[in-house]
Every structure is written in structure tokens, then in C-alpha cells.
Amino acid sequence: MTFNRDFNELTRTLGGDKVFNLPLPTLVEGETPAGEAFQEKTILNYISHQGAIFELKNPVTIGSRLRLAIDLPKALAEDKNLKLIIRGQVILVERLSNRKNKQRITIKFENKYFIREKI
């Protein structure tokens, strides 16, 4: 594969928005339907300016609020160890039959976010 082909496969359009296919390490924090707090490491599969898609083992329901701490690639962060911290609301939960005890989560971002340096 050529660089141009690989690069072009990183972005897609979904509902008129550019969606980036970047496998970014992410820490998700939230609560299960039983009210138990959890932290789970996952890989962010897709992201746009409106939301993101990823897989979780911990159960969540539509309407749940989650906090994501996304590791930014050093190339985008001027070689610093930066994290994008953003909250969102779950808008879709899909059971994955090919992945034991996992579900695909789609969240819609809130307008507030911040970037901090990893410690």
C-alpha cells in the first residue's frame, strides 16, 4: 500500500461530517446501570467533531454520560504527551456477537473539552 492510500483511508464522511479512523488509546470513565463507577481502557475507533465510537466491556445505557481521556498522537501534539479530555452522552449501544461481553458505544460530545499534558 502507498502512503496516500493509507492516509485517505483514515477519513470517511458520515452524515456530511468527516470521521477519522484513528485507533487511539482511550480511558473511559462512567457508571454502569447499577450505579457502579468504572474506568476502562479501550481503543477509540472513530471520532468526529460531534462524537466517537468505541467498544466497552462495562455495560452502559443510552443517555449515560461518559468521560473520555484520549491519548493524542505525538505528531499532532508537537511531540508532547497530551490527552484530550471530553465528555459525552451515549446515543447508541450495539451488542457485538463476535466479541464476548463487548458492546459498541456511540457517544455525542458535549461542547466542553480540554487538553492536558500526561503526568
N, C-alpha and C positions, 0 to 999 in steps of 0.2 A: 504494500500500500504506500501511496505517496503522502507526504505531509499535508498537501492541500486537501486530499480526500479525507484524511483523518480529521483535519480541522473542521471541514464542512460538516462532518457527521456529528460534531459537538453541539450544533444548534439546530433546532427544529422550530416550526411555527405551530402553535396550538391555540385556536380561537383568536388568531390575529396577534398573539404575543410570541416573542422569541423565548424559547425554552432551551436551557443549556443542559446537555448530558455530561455532567462532571461528577465522577464518583468521589465526593468529598466526605472525609470522616466527620461525623456529627455526633454530638451528645444531645439526647432528647430528654427533657425533664417534664414530668406531668403527674397526673393521678389516674389510677385505674377507676373503673366504675364503682368499686367498693370503697373508694376514697383513700387508697394506699398510694403514697408518693413513690415514684420510681425515677431512676436515671438509667438510660440505656444507650450504649454506643451502637451506632448504625452507620450506614453509608447513604448519603444523600444522592438519590438517583437523578432527579430533575429539579430544576429551580428556574423561576421566572421572577419578575418584579412583583407578582401578585401572590405567589405561593410556591410550594415544594411538594415532592413526592418521595417517600422513603418507606422502608419496612420496619416493623416493630414486632417483638415477641409479647411485650406487655399489652394487655387489652386496653383500648380506649374507645370512646363512643363519639358519635357525631355531636358537635357542639363543645367538646372538651377543648381546653386551652393548653397549649404546649409551648415550651421554651426550647429553642434550638441554639446550640453553640457550634457553629460551623467553622472548621479549620480552613482558612483561606490559603490557596496555593502561594508559595513564596514569590512566584513570578508576578502575581497580582498585588502582593503586599510589600514590594520593594525589599525583598529578602528578609522581612521581619516575620516573626511568628505571631500572626494576627488571627483573631476569631471574630466572626460576625455573630452577634447575639441578637436574636429576633424571636418574637412571639407570634403565635398564630392560632387559629381555631380550626379544628378538624371538620372538614366538609364531606369527606368520603372515606369509608372503611371497606376494604375489599379483602375477603378471605382468599388465601393463596393455597390451592390444593396441592401444588407441587413443593411447597415449603412447610415443613411441620411446625405448627404453632406460630406461624408468622402471618401478618396481615400487612397489606399495602395501605399506607395512610396518605391522604392528600390534605394539606392544610392551606388556608388562606391567611396571608400575613396581615398583621396589624401594621399601621403606618410607622410605628416607632421601632428603631433598631439602633444598635451602636456597635462599634468595633473596638476591641481591646487587645492589648498585647498579652500573649500567653505568659504565664509565670513558670 
